[in-house]
Amino acid sequence: MSNLSKSGSRLKAAEDQAVPHPAVPDPGVPVSPAPSRADGTGIGALLQRSGFTLAGWRDNRRGEWWLVAQLLLIAALLLPPWPAPAALGLAWPLAIRLAGAALVVIALVGGARSLLGLGASLTPLPEPMPGAELVTSGPYARCRHPLYRQLLLGAAGMALLLGSLLHLALLLTLAAVLGGKARREERSLLALHPGYRAYRAATPAIVPHLPWLDWR
């Protein structure tokens, strides 16, 4: 019996060593909270930081309607040409089409640089991000709204690439919308950043010296 008792004790000790026991937290040591998904850097987090609300879509409190108009016009640039040059009896020159394609590529690269240059200040709305710093370096040293400039450059490239009167009309309409959206944005920037007035006086808005797209 004593041998059986000793064997049972050794088996019990081996099981205790093999089975991990949950650690008991020390009440004197603070426990770090688990990371929250809301602290991410994805599109959802960006929209949340930018202040998107259902009420804003209804009453345009942060310039949501300007964003909707901009996105609709950008999406419309993907439409086929109308009327197509061939329907008008025109042979659209290859050189013009290549020039248009080159403008689209340049606009994509410049637009990416402009987005990255904003960093934490990036917001799709014309209302500046709360607490964001004023960016005046990189592409923003030469133009107050370089992303809008690249959007217009890309729209011009699409019009040349397709030889489409529809896309020419979309370019002109996009210029009107972006000029209005930029003015809406700058009203808040002037109120938030004391140095914005001097920056505006020294830097072109979207396209230098072009009516509606440059103001000081």
Protein Blocks (a to p, Z undefined) as FASTA:
>chain_A
ZZmmmmmmmmmmmmmmmpccdddddfkbccdddddfklpcbfklmmmmnopafklmmnop
nopmmmmmmmmmmmmmmpccdddfklnopacdfklmmmmmmmmmmmmmmmmmmmmmnmmm
pcfbfbdcehiacdfehjllmocblmlmmmmmmmmmmmmmnopaklmmmmmmmmmmmmmm
mmmmmmmmmmmmmklmmmmmmpcfklghighiacZZ
